[in-house]
C-alpha cells in the first residue's frame, strides 16, 4: 500500500465511526494523517502530496490499521494514544493524568498578544492549572528574563508537567507547585495565566467520549462553570504585583462569566477562535 491510500482508508474509517475531535485536529482527515504519520515514524509536517506514493510495508500497514482501530474503539484522544501533543509547533508529552493541551492562551503567548500589557517590570509569571506544563514552557520560551511557576491541584498532572519541563530543559526557569487554586502561590506575580476548569454542569453531561477520557478535575466548573473562577478572582489581587495582569480562558462560557461578574470590565483578547474565549484583567480591575 502507498501512503496516500493508507491515509484515505484511515480517513474513511474514522469518518464512518463518527468520532469527536478537538484535541489537536478538528476533522477526520487531519486526524487520520496524524495517526498514520506517527505510526510510520514520519514527521507530522510531512508534505503529503510530495510523499503520496511512498510505499508502506505490510507490517507497517497492519500496525497502522491496529492504531486506527484503537482510536475508534477506545474513543480516546489521539494524543493519549501517541503520548504526544503539539502546541505552537512544539511537542509535549501527555497521558491520561493531564488534560490534552489546547489552550488559546498559547496563541497569545506566541504571537505577542499579551505583550502590550507587560514590560520591564514583568519578572514573575504564574501558570495556574498548568496541567501538562505546556503553557509554562511556552511562557518561559517567550519571555527569557522571567521566572515561571506552574501550579496545579493534581499531583498526577504535575508529574506529567515535570516531564515536559525536563524535556524542554527548563528546570532552572520553571518551578512546579502543588496548589489548590492560589493557596500555595503567594506571589506577587506580574502575570497570571490560567486555563481553569470552566465547563458547566449541563455541558459536562453531554461531552463526547473523547473529552470524558480527560480528568474531570480539569474540566468541570460547577453549575455555571464559574466555581474555580470565583475563588481565583477573589484571591488574585493579593497575589498580583501593582502592575500585574491576569489572562483567563473561559471557552464558550462568556455568558456565564458576565452573569457571575457583571461589574468587571474585562478586556477580551483576539484568538483564532474569536474575541470571546480569553480575557484580561488588571489588579486594579479586581480590587474591591
Steps between C-alpha positions, in 0.01 A plus 500: 500500500613858443475786748220681317277193499572417863400848612187486282406166657558633852299813419206288386516283812505797737228680306271200512558460874370856560766589753543834673803721453647808662821370655739611229285456190142588414421250222540136403752555220750689714456249781564215258815667367625558855449137600650357182806725497566438870471124463737506203751716685465783251502870597151638550581782258581254221386632160226249421490587131873464460503163680163373380650199322730395785478123537385376841603148595235238587625497859475879533158495336379240749632703795330813367171317456524384861557858618200627304289223652621596848406865441150397393436241771653690793359843404812646660665813359782417261744683728439238769575221252819659368601650835571826320317826440613802302447861598639791299726264310654343810456139614382426852464171681149427623309206641171443680628668817466844340267677260612509137647851449304724262476837672457812288728673750782322316420707191511822699837410651646408162367791294560771759134559578574547871822701455336847496393440861848395614824691541838515667321443831380156382728257682271243657236297315254247639337235283211390720334166414816417309394146406779349291703821535484607136396862565770535764760378250371732226504795741858428603602482135316817401634712787858388571545739793207375709470226758193281460300307758273221379235408757234231504272325747582160349824325602457275195482797263811649659689176432412542133598869513839407642564276200442796269704744706792259479436416134533868409790560744314756709586368847678824591215720378184316608396401851212255542273535802215290637229751579124514546434816303732770629538351849870410455579783258575810710643708217506780424469421131525746215299270275262219585381281212228247567301251295278376783219245521207697359258252338154543652307207642257467210779503245697242700207259464510521122876482443612248236698198615830655389455782751372270773830312466674804649518570875163648605692708755647700213165561331207526740429853622175448689144598417592808296864410438624779723573323833879506463495843337313653795770391743774607261368852447443545873854395590698630203543868602700403809733285282558760226758777480372860463523477120402135486254357249294182488435321169212256532351255251129425540418329170136530403394618845506878441128530576545324833812705576325831442199387702725401791714816486278776361715784636827384347610675182720237343719548196418222252802382303484385138584138420437269207176400673372857520491781755305330779720212616779672694483812716744723683456676834738730688547494875314829522206342314481228764547705816177569692 
